Amino acid sequence: MKAKVFTLICLVLLGTGLGFAQDKTAEKSIQQSEQVEHLLDGYSLNFTYLNGPTIHMEFYDGKAKYQWISGPSKGNGNKDIPYRSSKIGEDMYLINWHEVDKKDYRTIVFDFEKMTMHSSIIVGYENKPERTLKTVFKSGAVDHLKRGE
């Protein structure tokens, strides 16, 4: 009976210790992801939304620029937008930026292994009559990928 109680106490203590170790690992991972990183500097690519429009993007010096190269917004774009990024998997990145002048907030996941992208965008969050608030959740294919040095 004493052996069973001793074993039970050891298992509880071991489990508690492992739980604290996992909490510290998760805490360290979260702290690292909160640091502003520019992991896509030097990258350029095109992506085409499943409904057809294509955007060309470039990342440089902690900034992004994009231009619509096909679709109804062709010719429109923006540049020198500070961006943040985080590596979330093998050849997979989460990026976001805030276009203060346009009142847009964009989040994109690029999966360069599968050559896909997924975006979530809040467009025109000031909700003015000439640019009403809407949210966009779209996916697309990546091509013409040039990786940073």
N, C-alpha and C positions, 0 to 999 in steps of 0.2 A: 504494500500500500504506500509506504514511504517513497519507493522508487517512482510510482505513478505520479504522486504529488510533486516530487522533485522534477520529473520530466515535464509536467504541465507548467510549472513555474518557469523552467528554462525556455519552453516554447513561447510563453507569454512575453518574457523578457526579450527573446530573440526577435519576435514579431514586432514589438515596440521599437526596438533598435532599428530594424529594417524600415519601419514606417518613418522614423525620424530621418533616416538616410535618404529615403525617397523624397520626403518633403524638402530637404536641403537641395537635392538635385533639381527638383522642379523649380524651387525658388531661384537657383542659380540660372537655370534656363530662361525663366521669365525675365530676370534682371538683364540677361544678355540680349533678349529680344527687344527690350525697351530702349536699348541704345540705338541712336540713329545710325543707320548704315546705308551705304550707297553701293550695293553689291553688283548692280548692273551697269556701272560706269564703263563706257567703252562699247556697250552693246548697241546694236541697231537691228530693227526687225520690222516686218509688216505683219499685221494680223487682219484677217477677214472674218467679220461676224457671219454667223450662219445665214442671216437674211441678205448678205451680199456686200455691204459697204466695207471698205478697206482703209486702214490707218497705217501710216508709216511712223515709227517711233525711234528716238535716239536718246541715250542716257549719257551724261557727261558732267563731270565736276559736281556731283550731287544734285544735278538738275535733269529734267526731262523736257523733251519737246515732241510734238506730234503734229501731223497734218493728215487730214482726210484726203486720200488719193482716188477714191471712187465713192459713189453713192450721193445722196441728196446734199450732204455737207461738203462735197469735194471743194478743196481749196482752203477750207477753214482749218484752224489749228491754234496752237499756243506754244510758247517756248519759255525757257529759263524758269521752269516750275520746280521748286525744291521738292524732292521726293524722298521717301523712306523705303527701305526694303529689308526683308528678312528671308533667310534660306529656311524653307519649311520641309524640304525633302530632297532626295537625290535629284539634282538638276531642276528643282522646283522653287519658285520665289513668290513671295507675297509682297506687293508694292502698294503704296498709296500716296496720294497727294491732294492738296487743297488748292483749287484755282480760285483765289480770293476775288479776283477781278470779275470772274464769271459767276461766282457764287455756286460752284460745283465742287463736289467731293467724290473722288474716284478711288476704288480699290480693285486691284487686278491680281489674279494668280496666273503666273506663267508656268507651264509644265513643258520644259524644253525637251524632255525625253519623249513625251507623246506629241509634242509640237501643237499644244492646245493652250487656250487662255480662257479665263472666266472673269467677268467683270461685274461689279456692283457700283452703281453711280447714283448719286443724288444730284439732280440737275436743277439749277435755279432755285436753291433753297430759300431765297428771299421772297419768292412767290409774287413777282410783279406781273401785271397783266400782259406785258409784252414777252415775258419769259416765265411761264407758269411752272410751278413745282411738279416734278415727276421723278420717279425712280426707274432705273434701268437695270435689268439683270440679264446679261447675255453671255454667250460662249462663242468661240470661234477658233479658227486654225491659224497657226503661226507659220510664216515662211520667210525666206530671205534673212535668216538669222545670222548675224555676225557677232561673235562673242568678243568680249573685252580681252585685253592682253593680260 
